[in-house]
Amino acid sequence: MLITIDKRGSINLPLAVRKELGLDPGTYFDLTVEDGGNISLHPVAIYRTTRLSEQGIVKLNEARNSGRGDLPDWMRQEMQNAGTDPNE
């Protein structure tokens, strides 16, 4: 099967290949350049993770156990003070 690289450096996998492998838009691949210049693509699953400190886990459990209704005061305060950390 012959395919080309476009001016942006992208390649298109033919529809028949995508259907056969069950590849959907947004699928991630691990690309490996092997000895002799062969290129291998392997689909991979990406799972987003969130890391919480011990204090964050305590607050999360408190929120889960608080039931429905008003947010806890500490959570409203956290939301008001929310921002991004430029060091991460």
C-alpha positions in Angstrom: 0.0 0.0 0.0 1.5 3.3 -1.0 0.8 6.5 1.0 2.4 9.9 1.0 3.5 12.5 3.5 1.7 15.9 3.1 3.3 19.3 3.4 2.7 19.4 7.2 4.4 16.0 7.6 1.2 14.1 8.2 0.2 10.8 6.7 -3.3 9.5 6.2 -4.2 5.9 7.0 -6.6 4.5 4.4 -10.2 4.0 5.6 -10.0 0.2 5.0 -7.0 0.0 7.5 -8.7 2.2 10.1 -11.9 0.1 9.9 -10.0 -3.2 10.1 -8.0 -2.0 13.1 -11.0 -0.2 14.8 -9.1 3.1 14.8 -11.1 6.2 15.6 -10.2 9.9 15.3 -8.1 10.9 18.2 -6.4 7.5 18.6 -2.9 7.8 20.0 0.1 5.8 18.6 3.6 5.0 19.8 6.0 5.4 16.9 9.2 3.4 16.8 12.0 3.7 14.2 13.5 0.3 14.0 16.9 -0.9 12.6 17.0 -0.4 8.9 14.6 2.5 9.0 11.3 0.6 9.3 8.6 2.6 11.1 6.2 0.9 13.5 3.0 2.4 14.8 1.3 0.8 17.8 -2.1 2.2 19.1 -2.0 3.1 22.8 -4.6 4.1 25.3 -4.1 7.3 27.2 -5.6 7.6 30.7 -5.6 11.0 32.3 -4.7 11.0 36.0 -5.0 13.5 38.8 -2.5 13.4 41.7 -3.9 14.5 45.1 -2.0 15.2 48.3 -3.1 13.5 51.5 -4.9 16.7 52.4 -6.6 16.7 48.9 -7.8 13.1 49.4 -9.3 14.1 52.8 -11.1 17.0 51.2 -12.3 14.9 48.3 -13.7 12.3 50.7 -15.4 15.0 52.8 -17.0 16.4 49.7 -18.2 12.9 48.6 -19.7 12.3 52.0 -21.3 15.7 52.3 -24.3 14.7 50.3 -26.2 16.9 48.0 -26.8 20.6 48.8 -24.5 23.4 49.6 -20.8 23.0 48.9 -18.6 22.9 52.0 -17.1 26.3 53.0 -13.6 25.1 52.3 -14.6 24.1 48.7 -16.2 27.4 48.0 -13.1 29.2 49.3 -10.9 26.9 47.1 -13.0 27.7 44.1 -12.7 31.4 44.7 -9.0 31.2 45.0 -8.4 28.8 42.1 -5.6 29.5 39.7 -2.9 27.8 37.8 0.5 27.0 39.1 3.1 28.4 36.7 5.7 25.9 38.0 3.8 22.8 36.8 
